[in-house]
Amino acid sequence: MIPDRIIEQGTLTTDGDRTAVEVRLPWYRALPGSCIAGAKLSVDGVEAPADSLRWRMNGREFRFEELVDETGEWWFPVDSAVLSGDLLVSADADHEVRVDLTLYIPYIIISDTETLHIEEHDVKTMKAVAA
């Protein structure tokens, strides 16, 4: 829906072998955590291992499997979440960052058993900053 605004420019950070970037909701209405079905983080074409990915919003950190039943935390369009994963990235250098998001939209029913799901991605080039 609004894929070119997923990655917040200038938010790439690195802390040893952990890399993070701030992301924005590519939808016009807030969604509960349970609607965040997954994400991928790649830097310079190298993808963070899926089991290392963490999602932080509202001061809480989650693995994606923990978000499945999470209805108490909401992601709002004006708030950034942080996607992090195990990636070794050099600070003070330009990097190509790619984020892929999969979201379920619970109030748009497309069949008797399905709600709308969207898959969006964004790519930006930015410098990494040491955390």
C-alpha positions in Angstrom: 0.0 0.0 0.0 2.8 2.5 0.9 5.9 0.4 0.4 8.4 3.2 -0.3 8.0 4.4 3.3 8.6 1.0 5.1 12.3 1.7 5.9 13.1 4.8 7.9 16.0 6.5 6.2 19.1 6.9 8.4 18.1 4.3 11.0 20.5 1.4 10.2 22.5 0.5 13.3 25.0 -2.2 14.0 26.2 -3.7 17.3 28.7 -6.4 16.8 27.0 -9.1 14.7 23.5 -7.7 15.3 22.0 -5.2 12.8 18.7 -3.2 13.1 16.6 -0.8 11.1 13.4 1.1 11.9 10.3 0.3 9.8 7.0 1.9 9.3 3.6 0.3 8.7 2.7 0.3 5.0 -1.0 0.6 5.8 -3.3 3.4 6.7 -4.8 1.9 9.9 -3.2 0.4 13.1 -2.8 -3.3 13.3 -2.4 -5.6 16.3 0.8 -7.6 16.6 -1.0 -10.8 15.6 -1.4 -9.3 12.1 2.4 -9.0 11.6 2.9 -12.4 9.9 6.6 -12.1 9.2 9.5 -10.1 7.9 12.9 -10.4 6.2 16.0 -8.2 6.6 18.8 -8.1 4.1 21.8 -5.9 3.9 23.9 -5.8 0.8 22.1 -8.9 -0.5 22.8 -11.0 2.6 19.7 -12.1 4.5 19.6 -12.3 8.3 18.8 -15.9 9.4 15.0 -16.2 10.1 15.6 -17.6 13.6 17.6 -14.5 14.5 15.0 -12.0 13.6 13.4 -9.9 16.3 10.5 -7.3 16.2 10.4 -4.5 18.7 7.4 -2.2 19.1 6.0 -0.3 22.0 9.2 -1.1 24.1 8.7 -4.9 23.8 10.7 -7.4 21.7 9.1 -10.4 20.0 10.1 -13.3 17.8 7.6 -13.7 15.0 6.1 -16.9 16.4 5.3 -14.9 19.6 3.3 -12.3 17.6 0.8 -14.9 16.3 -1.5 -14.4 19.3 -0.4 -10.9 20.3 -3.5 -8.7 20.4 -2.4 -6.4 23.2 0.3 -4.6 21.3 -0.6 -2.5 18.3 1.5 -1.0 15.5 0.3 2.4 14.5 1.1 4.2 11.2 2.9 7.0 13.0 5.1 4.7 15.0 8.3 3.0 14.0 9.0 -0.6 14.9 12.5 -2.1 14.9 13.5 -5.1 12.9 16.8 -6.7 13.8 18.7 -9.8 12.9 22.1 -11.4 13.0 24.1 -9.7 10.3 27.7 -8.4 10.4 27.6 -4.9 8.9 30.4 -2.4 8.9 29.7 1.0 10.5 30.3 4.3 8.6 29.8 2.7 5.2 26.9 2.8 2.7 24.7 -0.4 2.6 21.7 -1.5 0.6 19.0 -2.4 3.1 15.9 -4.5 2.1 12.9 -5.2 4.3 10.1 -7.5 3.3 6.9 -7.5 5.3 3.9 -9.8 5.4 0.8 -8.5 7.1 -2.8 -9.7 7.5 -5.6 -7.2 7.4 -8.2 -8.6 9.7 -11.1 -6.4 8.7 -11.0 -7.1 5.0 -12.5 -10.5 4.4 -11.8 -12.1 1.0 -13.5 -15.5 1.5 -15.2 -17.5 4.2 -11.8 -18.6 5.6 -9.4 -15.8 4.5 -8.6 -12.2 5.3 -6.5 -10.0 3.1 -2.8 -10.5 3.4 -0.3 -8.1 1.8 3.4 -8.6 1.1 5.4 -5.4 0.7 9.1 -4.5 0.5 11.3 -1.5 0.5 15.0 -1.0 -0.4 17.1 2.0 0.7 20.8 2.8 0.7 22.1 4.3 4.0 25.1 4.4 6.3 25.2 2.1 9.2 25.9 3.7 12.6 27.5 1.8 15.5 25.0 1.4 18.3 
